[in-house]
Amino acid sequence: MKAVAIQRFGGPEGLEVIDVPAPTPVAGQVLVAAEAIGVGGADTLIRKGGLTDYGFKEGHVPGSEVAGRVAAVGDGVDSSWIGRRVWAFTGMGGGYVEQAAVPVEEVLPLPEDLSAVEAVTLGSSGPVAHFGLAHARFASGESVLVRGAAGSIGIMTVRLAARGGAGAVAVTTSSAERGDRLRELGATHVLDRSGEGDGDAPEGYDIIIDIVAGAGMSSFFDRLNPNGRMVAVGAVAGLPPADFGAKMMAAFQKSLSFAVFSTATVAAPDLRAVRTGQFAAAGRGELPTVIHELLPLEQAALAHRKMDAGEVFGRIVLTP
């Protein structure tokens, strides 16, 4: 079968289509024939070589989620899974493939009214947004700033904060056009990437959800209200400066908090329950997904090029 691997760390040109043996599900696994593959910010960070300390090596197949139909099952798995439409979490890699063998506990049936493409725009990003806000102890009436709101995690955070009764939902983004689209999704204030540009925006925020990180993250500590909380749920711009905590110490009397968040720390039943609920809501039209573009699997490098250029609003989806 075809797969896309990171043959060289660096630019998108390091992604290459390769032929690999089709997997056979072992005990406890199902084989998913992929119909849609999500392209996430973590994929680009791994491709750039930014996570080699976590064990990623050249030759790695990126991608964390696929959706499609179960084609086969391994020993110990109920055969009723065969033929069912599912979303599947492939871990921190292994998703840019035509077929994926996945532990059955990482597979979730899809509602009939939710497409495979919609599922991979929501399957990972929706729970990150939900639990990221929970990690920040978000409560109705609080002001929220979403830094880097144009991607799938940012869009879902905006939607959930607005639905949760936030007093204000500000976003940082790169253009007025994107800002207008984010307002339609629930944003009340639109700022540029530096956090400026809207004279009516709150001077401070109770919560900042940061998907960007990178060199500019430190400057946003100044925008937290007393007892404010910043939670980093991504790092699409890379890691922050080593001394970024000095900003918090300089504002010692404001009692600020900083945390990182990963859904890897969420109990499996809780994660499954939230994802199931979000899939159902999306199927009913209550939680619309935002799809930037569909591209064939062979054009994964183009998808990454668009991600690197900041052209993507929502999620790019690859189709085998």
Secondary structure, DSSP 8 states (H G I E B T S, - for coil): -EEEEE-SSSSGGGEEEEE-------TTEEEEEEEEEE--HHHHHHHTTTTGGGT--TTB---SEEEEEEEEE-TTS-GGGTT-EEEEE--SS--SBSEEEEEGGGEEE--TTS-HHHHHHHTTHHHHHHHHHHHTT--TT-EEEEESTTBHHHHHHHHHHHHTT-SEEEEE-S-HHHHHHHHHTT-SEEE-TTS-S-TTS-S-EEEEEES--STTGGGGGGGEEEEEEEEE---TT----TTTHHHHHHTGGG--EEEE--GGGS-HHHHHHHHHHHHHHHHTTSS---EEEEEEGGGHHHHHHHHHTT--SBEEEEE-
